Amino acid sequence: MKTELVTTLKRKATDIIDSLQIEREPVLITQHGKPAAYLVDVDTFEATQTRLSILEGIAVGEHAVREGRVTSQAEAKRRLSRWLA
């Protein structure tokens, strides 16, 4: 992973973004010698958000199963038929 100073980002933003879009590798931005932010291309960011959304949905489902909040397939079909009809 590349690391850039925030001052370099200010001076060479266009070059860094061009490189980012080609290489698709996050860039760690440091400020005063400490990590401050990650810069990622749009496609990578959107894919990560989609993955997180899916994982959150799975976690909610697993939590419901642990709490016993489940229904049979027949009952689920019956409930959904009101919306799908």
Secondary structure, 3 states (H helix, E strand, C coil): CEEEEHHHHHHHHHHHHHHHHHHCCCEEEEECCEEEEEECCHHHHHHHHHHHHHHHHHHHHHHHHHCCCCCCHHHHHHHHHHHHC
